[in-house]
Amino acid sequence: MTSLALTFLLGLGALVAGLLGALTGMGGGVVIVPLLVLVFHMDIRYAVGASLVSVIATSSGAAAAYVKEGFTNLRIGMLLEIATTLGAVSGAFIATRVSGSAIGLVFGLMLLYSGYASWRPSSIAAEQRRPDRLASALRLDGVFPEAGGERTYHVQHVPGGFGLMYVAGVLSGLLGIGSGAMKVLAMDHVMKVPFKVSTTTSNFMIGVTAVAGVGVVELREPRSHSGAR
């Protein structure tokens, strides 16, 4: 493969990853990691590090637009980033100590679960939920714009969502995907945050999570590139 063709394919893959990452709040790593591993035959541990760096840029570009439009819940994002950052450091540390096959297995299982959980509808409409005491104390409830005007929602089960965000952070550092899939599912299904708010808040959070993970990967990555296939 020529350098020009390689550059074109990488650019096209990055474009698709950025588009999907911005639309779904997943960060684009779900496209970049398989692309680097399956198409370009890169060792998955190096693909994870490269994906984390790209996820930072994707998150920064999308988050700025969503915050300006009023979709992102900044209070939820800043609270949950505490858990995801701690998890990302843990996941990146684990990634340097386990085999590429184990990382690939976890990656596949995570994608299968995310696909399954995404089809499960929320059982109670946002307008019918009662305010949660802890969410109210932290002022996490909010509004977001819709075609017919602003829509109010009440956040639920904050401790459960916080715990799942640590898991999301671990997956981010381990798999290099930004863990947006897990973040969106945690906010949408556990904390009962509307899907539009979940995806945009996930985009806001992904960049910080990825920075924490890539810092550990860079510090512990072997100097030699003999692991690349």
TAKA-V457274 format. One record per residue. N is the residue number from 0. RES is the residue in one letter. OMEGA is omega as a letter, one per 30 degrees, with the letter a starting at -180 (999 if undefined). BURIAL is # if it has 9 or more other C-alpha atoms within 8 Angstrom, else .. D_LAST is the distance of its C-alpha to the last C-alpha in whole Angstrom. Layout:
n | res | omega | burial | d_last
N | RES | OMEGA | BURIAL | D_LAST
N | RES | OMEGA | BURIAL | D_LAST
//
This chain:
n | res | omega | burial | d_last
0 | M | a | . | 16
1 | T | l | . | 18
2 | S | l | . | 18
3 | L | l | . | 21
4 | A | l | . | 19
5 | L | l | # | 16
6 | T | a | . | 19
7 | F | a | . | 21
8 | L | l | . | 18
9 | L | l | . | 17
10 | G | l | . | 21
11 | L | l | . | 22
12 | G | l | # | 20
13 | A | l | # | 21
14 | L | l | . | 25
15 | V | l | # | 24
16 | A | l | # | 23
17 | G | l | # | 26
18 | L | l | # | 28
19 | L | l | # | 28
20 | G | l | # | 27
21 | A | a | # | 31
22 | L | a | . | 32
23 | T | a | # | 31
24 | G | a | # | 31
25 | M | l | # | 27
26 | G | l | # | 26
27 | G | a | # | 23
28 | G | l | # | 20
29 | V | l | # | 20
30 | V | a | # | 19
31 | I | a | # | 17
32 | V | l | # | 15
33 | P | l | # | 14
34 | L | a | # | 14
35 | L | a | # | 11
36 | V | a | # | 9
37 | L | a | . | 11
38 | V | a | . | 12
39 | F | l | . | 9
40 | H | l | # | 6
41 | M | l | # | 6
42 | D | a | # | 6
43 | I | l | # | 10
44 | R | l | # | 11
45 | Y | l | # | 10
46 | A | l | # | 11
47 | V | l | # | 14
48 | G | l | # | 15
49 | A | a | # | 15
50 | S | l | # | 17
51 | L | l | # | 20
52 | V | a | # | 21
53 | S | a | # | 21
54 | V | l | # | 23
55 | I | a | # | 26
56 | A | l | # | 26
57 | T | a | # | 27
58 | S | a | # | 29
59 | S | a | # | 31
60 | G | a | . | 32
61 | A | a | # | 33
62 | A | a | # | 35
63 | A | a | # | 37
64 | A | a | . | 38
65 | Y | l | # | 39
66 | V | a | # | 41
67 | K | a | . | 43
68 | E | l | . | 44
69 | G | l | # | 45
70 | F | a | # | 42
71 | T | l | # | 40
72 | N | a | # | 42
73 | L | a | . | 42
74 | R | l | . | 43
75 | I | a | # | 41
76 | G | a | # | 38
77 | M | l | # | 39
78 | L | a | . | 40
79 | L | l | # | 37
80 | E | l | # | 35
81 | I | a | . | 36
82 | A | a | # | 34
83 | T | l | # | 31
84 | T | l | # | 30
85 | L | l | # | 31
86 | G | a | # | 29
87 | A | l | # | 26
88 | V | l | # | 26
89 | S | a | # | 26
90 | G | l | # | 23
91 | A | l | # | 21
92 | F | l | # | 22
93 | I | a | # | 21
94 | A | a | # | 17
95 | T | a | # | 17
96 | R | a | . | 18
97 | V | a | . | 17
98 | S | l | . | 14
99 | G | l | # | 11
100 | S | l | . | 13
101 | A | l | . | 17
102 | I | l | # | 16
103 | G | l | # | 15
104 | L | l | . | 18
105 | V | l | . | 20
106 | F | a | # | 19
107 | G | l | . | 20
108 | L | a | . | 23
109 | M | l | . | 24
110 | L | l | . | 24
111 | L | l | . | 26
112 | Y | a | . | 29
113 | S | l | # | 29
114 | G | l | . | 30
115 | Y | a | . | 32
116 | A | a | . | 34
117 | S | a | . | 34
118 | W | a | . | 36
119 | R | a | . | 39
120 | P | l | . | 42
121 | S | a | . | 43
122 | S | a | . | 47
123 | I | l | . | 49
124 | A | a | . | 49
125 | A | a | # | 49
126 | E | a | . | 53
127 | Q | a | . | 54
128 | R | l | # | 52
129 | R | l | . | 54
130 | P | l | # | 53
131 | D | a | # | 51
132 | R | a | . | 53
133 | L | l | . | 50
134 | A | l | # | 48
135 | S | l | # | 52
136 | A | l | . | 52
137 | L | a | . | 49
138 | R | a | . | 50
139 | L | l | # | 47
140 | D | a | # | 49
141 | G | l | . | 48
142 | V | l | # | 49
143 | F | a | # | 47
144 | P | l | # | 48
145 | E | a | . | 49
146 | A | a | . | 51
147 | G | a | . | 54
148 | G | a | . | 54
149 | E | a | . | 52
150 | R | a | . | 51
151 | T | l | # | 51
152 | Y | l | # | 49
153 | H | a | # | 49
154 | V | a | # | 46
155 | Q | l | # | 46
156 | H | a | # | 45
157 | V | l | # | 43
158 | P | l | . | 42
159 | G | l | # | 40
160 | G | l | # | 38
161 | F | l | # | 38
162 | G | l | # | 36
163 | L | l | # | 34
164 | M | l | # | 33
165 | Y | l | # | 32
166 | V | l | # | 30
167 | A | l | # | 28
168 | G | l | # | 27
169 | V | l | # | 25
170 | L | l | # | 23
171 | S | a | # | 23
172 | G | a | # | 22
173 | L | a | # | 19
174 | L | l | # | 18
175 | G | a | # | 18
176 | I | a | # | 21
177 | G | l | # | 24
178 | S | a | # | 26
179 | G | l | # | 28
180 | A | l | # | 28
181 | M | l | # | 30
182 | K | a | # | 32
183 | V | a | # | 33
184 | L | l | # | 34
185 | A | a | # | 35
186 | M | a | # | 38
187 | D | a | # | 39
188 | H | a | # | 39
189 | V | a | # | 40
190 | M | l | # | 42
191 | K | l | # | 43
192 | V | l | # | 42
193 | P | a | # | 43
194 | F | l | . | 39
195 | K | l | . | 40
196 | V | l | # | 40
197 | S | a | # | 37
198 | T | a | # | 35
199 | T | l | # | 36
200 | T | l | # | 36
201 | S | l | # | 33
202 | N | l | # | 32
203 | F | a | # | 34
204 | M | a | # | 32
205 | I | a | # | 29
206 | G | a | # | 28
207 | V | l | # | 30
208 | T | a | # | 28
209 | A | l | # | 25
210 | V | l | # | 26
211 | A | a | # | 27
212 | G | a | # | 23
213 | V | l | # | 21
214 | G | l | . | 24
215 | V | l | # | 23
216 | V | a | # | 19
217 | E | a | . | 19
218 | L | a | . | 22
219 | R | a | . | 19
220 | E | l | . | 16
221 | P | a | . | 15
222 | R | l | . | 15
223 | S | l | . | 13
224 | H | a | . | 9
225 | S | a | . | 8
226 | G | a | . | 6
227 | A | a | . | 4
228 | R | 999 | . | 0
//
